[in-house]
Amino acid sequence: MDSDDAWIGNAQPYLTPRQKGERDAWTAEAAARGHRGTQRLLAVEEVTPPRIVRDFLQSERAVVRRRLIMLNDRPVELADSYYSTRIARDTPLAKSAKIRGGAITLLASMGFTPEGNPIEDIAAAIATSSQCVALNLPPGTPVLILTRLTRSTTGEPIEASVMTMTRHLQYRQTNEVS
C-alpha cells in the first residue's frame, strides 16, 4: 500500500467474531475504503514457533496458519497466526482450508472469546529474501512487523499473530478510564 492509500486501522474488527454471512474483517475493511482485500492461505502446519509465541502461548508446539494478504491483487502483508496445539489440534484451525467467519469466529464458538485489548508490538526490519519474493519487494526494503498477542476473556492465550507489512500503518490511541 502506498502512503497515499494509508488509513487509520483498528484492530477491533479483527478480534470480533463475525456474524453468519458477514465478510472477513480484511475484506470488509478494504471494501469500506473502496478497495478489494483478499487473502490466500499459504500453509497450515504444526511447528516450533518463535520464542515470543512459545512464551505467550505457553506451548512448545503450535499450529500456524500462514496467509498472504492482498490489496487490489497486490501483496501487502504476510500473516502467520499461531495457536497452541492443545486448542488447535483436530479442529479446523489445523486443516488446510479457509475457516468460514475466520479463526476468531471459530475460537469464540469453541468457548475462547477474544478479549478486546491485545498486546501489540511493532518493529521495523529489512525484509528477508523469502519475504521479498512473497511480497514482490526489491532487496533491502524495510517492512513493519506487527506481533499481536490475544487472550480470551478468561485470560487464556489463544492467538499469536506475526504480520509482516509493506504498508503504512497508523494507530489511534484511546484513553481508558479506570
Buried (B, 14 or more C-beta within 10 A) or exposed (E): BEEEBEBEBEBEBBBBBBEEEBBBBBBEBBEEEEBEBBBEEBEBEEBEBBEBBBEBBEBEBBBBBBBBBBBEEBBBBBBBBBBBBEBBEEBBBBEEEBBEBBBBBBBBEBEBBBBEEBEBEEEEEEBEEEBBEBBEBEEEEEBBBBBBBBBBEEEBBBBBBBBBBBBBBEEEEEEEEE
